[in-house]
Amino acid sequence: MTNKTTSPISSLTRANISNLKPYASARSEFSGEASIFLDANENSLGSPIETDYSRYPDPMQWKLKAEIAKVKGMPATHQFIGNGSDEIIDIIIRVFCEPGRDNFLMFPPTFDLYEIWGKVNGVEVRKVSLLPDFQLDMEHIPNYIDEHTKIIFLCSPNNPTGACLNREDVETILTHFEGIVVVDEAYINFAQQHSFIKELTAYPNLIVLQTLSKAWGLAGLRIGIAFASEEIIHYLNIVKPPYNMSDAAINLGIEALQQVDLVNERIKILVESRKKLERELIQLPLVINIYPSDSNFLLVKFQDADRVYQYLLENGIVVRSRSKVPLCEGCLRITVGTEDENNTLITTLKNFKSE
């Protein structure tokens, strides 16, 4: 890494994106109040279901962003809403990486979708393996960075390892790397470490990803959030589809965000359940190790993990096998379930018979 010099976000953005005139949807061209909308070729007779979804949604999701602002303390103009974090990751790569020329860094084992979207977009993916303790290899990261390295993806708490990255290491990267740094905080509500949202004013190249899929329990609605400078948000908005979020997702997201106390109580229950599940799992002879977790899942190393995985499937229990992932050999990723689900898992594992 080199000492950081101030670098305008515009210089990191692909030229064709900077010069792109985004699609102007019907609603985006209108501001003010009106009672009759005859601009978008919608069905004026309505939809066949009780809730009327015949009208296009707000392309900028301002009401949803207003509710997020109340909870997260970040103004709506510093938010981008995506159809899950998946869509946002794709858009970030498309905005900042020139296909066939630029590259980005990721740190396996981590979220596979960074690599997938990189390959889809024709961008070189450079992998710097985490250390055995699942922390960043700060000594060797600079060897992978060149003038075409545009993005560094950091997942904290990390998936599938479950642990947060050392905050000082992340801050070192933010200070010295001149490209875009994405801190993916999908599981941050389950962690003791504070979000990097408060660092946005200090680091203009920072993008923080969060989601309503995990702690908020809205995985089926696909609501991902990027927090960043207004300039970065501007470029993300240029590239996004005009109506990337449905009215149903927007309205239900608003409803959920008004239940902060209930969500916080459920987070506490899940964290306590995680600790209890860990205590019970470690007592099983077939369990070798359980890695520290700041999330709503555990990475568990088993004796003969593949057989355990198949055994659980045969008993109607689906977990995620990570046994072929480097540094996660012999591991299964187990989400913290309800009390009954966790009890069934433990009982089933107690009945597992090794050869």
N, C-alpha and C positions, 0 to 999 in steps of 0.2 A: 504494500500500500504506500501511497505517497501522501505527503501532507496536503490536507484539503484546502483548495482554493474555491472561492465562491463561483459556482457554476450555475447559470440560469437554467431552469427546468426546460425552457424552450430549446436550448442547445442539446439537450438529451433526447428530445422528441424527434421521431422520424419526420423528415421534411414533408412527405406527402400527407402526414397527419396534421402537421401545423398549418398546411395550406388547404386542408379539406373543409369544404362547406358541408356541414352535417345536414341530413335529411330534416326538413321542416315539417313536423307533423301538424295536423289541423289545430290541435289545442295549443301547441307551442307558439303559434303565430297570433294568439289571442290573449289579451289581458283585460281585466275588468269584469263587469257583471253582465250577464245576458240570460234570457229566459228561453230563447229558441236557438237551437244549434242545428244548422242545416249545412254544415261544412265538411263532414267526414264520411258521408255515405253510409251512416249507420242505419239500422232497421228502426224506423220511427214507431213501429207497432210493439216494440219491446221483445224480451226474451221469453221462452216458454216455461221458465221456472219462476218461483215466487220472488226471488231477488232479481231485480232487473240488471242484467249485465250487457245490455245492448249498446251502451256507450263506451267509447274508448277511455282508458284510465288516464290520470294525470301523468304525462311522460316524465315529469321530474319528481313525482311523489312528495310534494312539499308538505302535506299534512303528516305523512309518516315520518319525514325528516324532523318535523317540529316535535313529535313525540320522542324521537331518538335524542334530540337535543336536550330535552328535559331530563332524560335518564343519564346520558353520557357527558353532558356539559360541553358539547361541541356544536357550534352553529350549523344550521342546515347547509350553508354555502360551503362547508368543509366536509360534506358527506356525499358519497356516491352509493346508490342502492343497486345491487345486482341480483340477478336470478340465481341466488346462492353465491358463495365465494368463488365457486367454479367459474362462473361467467366473468367475475372481476379479474381473476388471475389471467384468463385468456386476453381480456382487454388490455391489461397492463403490459403484457408481452407485445401485443400488437401496436400499442402506442409508442413504446420505447425501443424495440428491437427490430433492426432491419434484417429481414430474412436473408440467409446465405452470407451474412457479414458479421452480425453481432452475436454475443453470447451472454449467458447469465449463469450465476452460481447457485447451487443448492447443496444441501448437506445431509446425505443419506446416513442412516435410515430416517426418512421423513415422508411427507405427504407426496404420494406418487404423481398427483395431478400436475405439479410444476413441470416435471419432465414430459408428461404427455402433451400438455399444451405447448411446450417448447418445440417438440417434434412436429406437432400439427402445424405450427407457424413457421417451420423451417429455420428455427433458431438453434444454434449450438448450445447444448446443455453441459456445463462443466460441473462435475461432482467432486466434492471434497468430503471424504468420509469423516463422520464424527469420531471422536476418541472413544475408547472402550467405556468411559463413564458417561457417554452420550453428550459430551460438551464439544464446543468448536475447537478445531485444531488451528489455533490462532497463529502458530509458527509458520504453517505451510500455506495458509490462505493467500498471502500475497503472490505466491508463485503461480496462481491460477488466474490472476487479474491482468488484463492488458487494456489497450486503448479501446477495444471493442466490447468490453464487459460493461453492460448497461444496467443490470439488475442483480441484486443479491436477495434471495428468498430465505428468510429465517422463520421457522415455525416454533413458537414458544407460548404455551407448553407444546412440546413436539408430539407429533403423531407418526409412528406408533409407540415411541418410547415413554411418553407420558410426562416427562419432566420439563421444567423451564430451562432455557439457556441462561448461562451466567449473564446477569444484566450488564456488568462491566464490559464483557466481551462485545455485546451488542452495541453498547455506546462507543466502543473503540472503532467498530466498523462504521457506524454513523458519522463519526468525526473525521475519519480518514478516507473513506470511499467516496468518490465524486459522482457516482451514479445513483440510481434509485435503490433504496433499501426497503424491502417489504417485510414487515413483522406480522406474521399470521397468528392472531390471537383467538382462534376459534374456541379454545378451552379456557380462556383467561378467567372466567367467572368462578372456576373451581380452584384457582391457584391463589397462593398468598402474595405472589409477586404482583406489583402494580402494573397496570396497562401502560403502554408507551404513548397513549393518546396525549397525555400531558406534555410530551416531549416534542410535539409537532411544531411548536413555535421556535424551538431551538434548532430543529433539523428540517430545512425546507425540502430535502430529498427523501423524507420518510413517508411511507404509506403504511397505515395500520389496518389490518383486516380483522373484522369481527363478524359474528353471525347470530341470528336468532334461532338457529337449528339446534344448538346444544343446551345451554342453560335455560333458554326460553322455551324449549320443547316444541319448536315450530319447523322441524325438518321438512315436513310435507309441504310447507308454503314456499320454501326456497327464498329466504331473505338474507342476503349477504350485505355487508356494509364496509365501505372503505372510507377511512378518515385521512385527510391529507390537506395540503395547501389548496387555496382556491385555484391556483394555476394548474396544479395536477388534476383537480376535479374537472376543470374546464376541458382538458384534453380527453379525459375518460368519457365525458359526456358527448364529445364529438363523435366518438367511435361506437358508442352503445346503440343497440336497436331503439327506435323511437318509443315503443311501448314494451319495454323489457320486463315490466312487472304488472301482474293482473290486478284488477280492482279487488278481487277476493283476497289476494295476499296482502295488499295495502291495508284494507279495512280490518282484517283480522290481526295484522301486525300492530296496528294502532290500538286495537282492543287489548292485546296482550301487554303492550308497553305501559298500560294503565294499571297493571297488576304487579307492580314492583315488589311489594311486600310478600305476596304469595310466591313469586319466583325466588326471592332471596331465602325464604323458608325452605323451599324445595332444594335449593342448592346446598343448604346446611344438611338436610336429610341425606342427600346423595353423597356428600363428603364423609359423613359419619358411616354411611353404608359401605363406602369404599374401604374405610379403615377396618370395619368389621369383616368384610369379605377378605381382605388381605390377611387378617389374623387367622381366619379359618382355613384359607388356602395353604398358608405356609406350614400348617400342621400336617398336611397330607404327605405321605411318603413319596408320591410321584412328583411332587413339586420341588424343583431344585432352587429356584430363586424367584423373587418378585421385585421388580425394579421400582424405585420411588416414583410416585405419580402425583402430578398437580392437575389432574384431569378427572373425567368421569369414567375412566377405564384403567385397567391394570395390564401391564405386560408381564406375562408369567412364563418362566422357563420350566418345561416339563421333561421328565424322562420319557422318551419316545412320544414326542409331541404329536407326530402324525397319527399314531394309533389313538391317542387321547382325543384328537380332533374328530376322527371318524367315529369313535365310540359315542361322543357327545351328539354328533349328527344322528346316529342310529337311535338315540334316545330323545330326539326332537329338540336338541339345544344347539343353536348356531352361534359359534364364536368366530373370530377372524384368525386364520393361520398366518403367522409371520415367520414360520420356521425356515423359509428359504431366503429370507432377507439378510444380507450381511450385517453382522453384529447382533442379530435377533435370532440366530440359529436355535432351533428347538423351542421357540416361543409361540404362545398363543396370546392374542389380545382379547381381553374379556371386558365387555362393557358392564358397568354397575347397573344391575336391574332393580326391580322391586324386591321387597323383602322376601316374598314368596318365590320369585325367580331365583334369587341368590341362594335361598335354602335348597331349592330343587337342584341347582347346579352342584352345591357341596355334597348333597346326598348322592347324586349320580356319580360324582367323582370318587366318593368313598367306596362305591360298588365296583369301580374299575379294577379289573384283574390283569396285572402285568404277566407276561409270559415268563 
